Amino acid sequence: MPDSARDPDSAPEPGLPRRISLLLVDDHPVVRKGTRELLEGEDDLYVAGEAASGEEAIAQARALRPDVILMDVSMPGMNGIEATRAIKAEQPRVGVLVLTSYDDDAYVFALLEAGAAGYLLKNTSEDDLLGAVRAVAAGESALHPSVARKVLERFSAAAQPTPPEDSLSPRELEVLRVAATGRTNKEIARDLDISPRTVQVHLANIFSKLGVGSRTEAVLYGIKRGWIDPKML
């Protein structure tokens, strides 16, 4: 990340992990203020910037290159779906975590297909929100329970099993299937008896081969292709 995108006070002390930079996108100043206060109360998080519209979100994401973007859905002008799609086209590796009051199927699936790695409702607990931010920053997914059910129901009905293609190696398919269960990189490494670093390499290769930028996108792709059985999740 460019030095210009960092808070000058954000450099970690020696031996400590670097802080996760965030961009808050919501058209309500009160919501942004409360979310900022929550996030900046954590030693490993800091808010690099804010935006009140989709257009501002794209500009701020381009300038700040944050690790995670907390994205609202309904905003004046460009909405969160269009903004997410545009940002992910420019920065495939950025983690977009949707934080909204809407759990309509149309919003959920449009945002996940646009590249969001997580989808939470605004009634989510503070601890769950903080955990989701860290998960998305680590390349993992974070779905509100009601949203997770929608995803499983949709793809349980729609998935058509097909033989795995040669695009992924057998080990990569194995890593993807275990990742679909929600396990962390360390847990995947333990289950498959490989190192966490090897898991990261496999996931990076999977993302590159499938043309996706997050674990959520990769899992959805795998379900659609029949590589992953939703009933096993």
N, C-alpha and C positions, 0 to 999 in steps of 0.2 A: 504494500500500500504506500502511495506517495507520502512523503513527510508532510506535505501541505494538508493532507486529509486528517492529520492527527491533532488531537487536543495537546497543546504544549505541555500540559501536566500529566499526560496519559502514559508516559514511558514507565514501564514497570521497574521495580527495584531489582537488583541482580538476584537471579535465582527464581524470580516469580514469573508466571506466564504473562504475556502481554494482554492488555485489556481489549475487550470486544467493543468495537465502535458500532453505534446504531444511528439510524435515521428514522425519526418519527414522522409518519404521514397521517394526518387527521385534520379535518377542517374545523374542529372544535378546539379552541385554545385551552379551555379548561381541561379537556381530556388529555391534551398534549402535556400540560403542566403537571397533572397528577401522575401520568406515566413517566415523565422525565424524573420526577422526585423519587418514584419507586426504583427506577433503574439506576439512578446515580447514587442511591444508597448502598449499592453493591460495589465492592472493591474492584471486581473484574469487568465492570461495565461502564461505559460512558456514552453520552448522547453527543454525537458529532454535529447534528443539525436537525432541523424540523422543516416540514412542508405542509401546506394547507390545501394542496390540490395535486392532481396527477401530473400536471405540467411542471409544477415546482418540484415534485418528487423526482422526476426524470433529470431535471437540471441539477438538483442537489446530489443525487446518486452519482451523476457524472463527475461533479466537482469533488465530492468527499470520498467516494468509493468505500462506503461503509461495509462492515462485515455482515450486518443484518439490517433489514428494513422492516419496521412494523408498519403494515399497510392497512388503511381503512378501505372500505369498498365504495360507499356512496359519498361523493364529493362534488362540488361545483366544477363544471367543465369536464375534463377527462376523469373518468372513474378509476378505481383501484385495479380493475381488470386490465384496462388498456395500459395503465402505467406499469403494471407488473410485466406485461408482455413486452413493452418497449424496453424496460430496464434489463430484463433477462436476455433480450436480444443483444444488448451491448455488453452486459456483464453476466455471463452464464453462471459464474461461481458465487454470485452474491446470494445470500439467503433471504428470501422474502417470507415473512411471517404475518399472515393476515390476522388482524384483530378487529372484529366487527360485531355488530348486533344482529346481523343477518345470517341465518343458516339455511336459506332457501337452496334447493338443489341446483338451480341455475347458477347462483353465485358460487357455490362450493366447487362445482365441476369446472366452471369457466376459469376460476382462479387457479385450481390445481393444474389444469391443462395449460394455463399461461405460464406456469413454472413456480408457483408458490410451494415452499417446502413445508409450510405449516398453516393451520387454519384454526384459530381460537375465537371463542365468543367473549364478549366483554364482561360476562358474568364469571369468567374464569378466575380462580383464586390467584392471589399475588404470587404464591409459591409456584403454582403451575405455570404462570406466565414467565417467571424468571427461569424456570427449568426449561421451558420451550425455547426461550431466547438462546440459552446455552446449547441446547440440542441442535437447533438450526445452525448456529455458528460452527458447530462441529460436523456439519454435513448430514445431520440426522433429520428425521421428520418429527412433526408435532401436530397431532390432530385432536381437536376436542372430541370427547367420546361420541357425541351425537353425529359429528361429521364423519368419524371413523366408521360408524354403522352405515351411513349413507354410501360411503365408498365401497364397503364390503357387499352391501346389498346390490348396488349397481353392477359391480363386476362379477358377482356370483351369478347373476342372471345373464350377463353379456359375454363372459369369457368363453371362447371357443378353443379347446385344447388343440395345440399343434406341436409337432416335434420341434425341439430347440434348434435354432439355426446355428451355423458355424461362426456367427459373429461373436459369440461369447464362448470362452473356453469352459470345459466342465467345472473347473475350480471357480471361475467367475460366476457361473450359474449358481453354484453352491453358496457362494458368498451373498449373492443377490437374494436367494431364497431365505437365508438366515436373517439377512438385514430386513426383509419384509416383515419379520415377526416383531420388529421394534427393538431388537437388541443393540446395544452400543458397540462401538468398534472393539473395545476390550472384551466384551462378552462374546462377540463373534470369534475373536482370536482364540479365546478359551475353548469355545465349542468345536472349532475346527483344528485346534492344536497348531496354530500358526501365530506369528507375532502381530501386534496391533499395527505396526508399520506395514506389514504385508497386506493386511486388510485394507489399509488406506490406499496402497498401490492398486489392489484389485478394484476397489470402488472407483478410483480415478480412471482406470482403464474401461470400466463398465460405462461410466458417464460419457467418456470420449466416444466409445463405439456406438452407443445408443443416441448420441447427440442430445443429452440431457444435462442439466446442471445441478440436480439435487437427488437425494435418495428417494424422496417421494415420487418424483417424475420417473425414476428408474423402476420403482416398484409398480407404478401404474402401467408403465410400458410392458413390464413382465406379465402382469395380469391380463392385459389386453391380448398378448401373444400366446397366452396359455402356458407360459413357463412357470407361473406361480398359481397355485390353487388357493383362491380366497378363503375357502373353508378351513385351510390349515393355519390361517393367521390368527 
